[in-house]
């Protein structure tokens, strides 16, 4: 059974969510967002890059 964190969870743990939210507020990143926040967008971008990297290495 898998006991360690997944690779994605390890990468996201390096990000400071408070600082990220500060930058989003400072630059108005969520100004026109209704549902999909900037944190969710970053989350999907990083996971997509992991998947593309694994496919291209195969």
N, C-alpha and C positions, 0 to 999 in steps of 0.2 A: 504494500500500500504506500502511496505517496505521502510523505510527511512534511517535506519542505514547501516553501512558497513557490508558486509558479513563476516563470521568468518575468511575465508581465507585472505581477505583483511586486517583484523585487525592483523592477525599473521604476514603477510609480512611487515606491516608497522613498526614492531619492528626491522626489519633487516636494517642495514645501508648499502645501496647499494654501496656507495663509498668505504667503508672499504672492502666489499666483492670483488669488482672489483680490489682493491689494492692487496688483497691476491691471487686472480686468476693470476694477472700479476706477482706477486712475485714468485709464485711457478709454473708458466707456465701452468696453468690449461686449457687454451684454445689452447694449442700449436698445437694439431692435430685435432681440431674441425673445421668442415666445415660449419655446419648449426646450430646444437643444442648446444647453449652456456651453460656454467656452471650455469648461472643464470636461464635459462630455465629448466635445469635439477633439480636445487633446487626447483624451482617453482612446477614442476610436482611431485617431491618427497613429498613435504609438502602437496599438495592437495591429493595425493594418501594415505598418512597417515591419513588424516582427514576422507576420505571415508572409509578406512579399520576400523578405530576406531568406526565410526558410525554403520557399519555393525556388528561388533563383539559385540557391546553393545546391539543390538536389540534382 
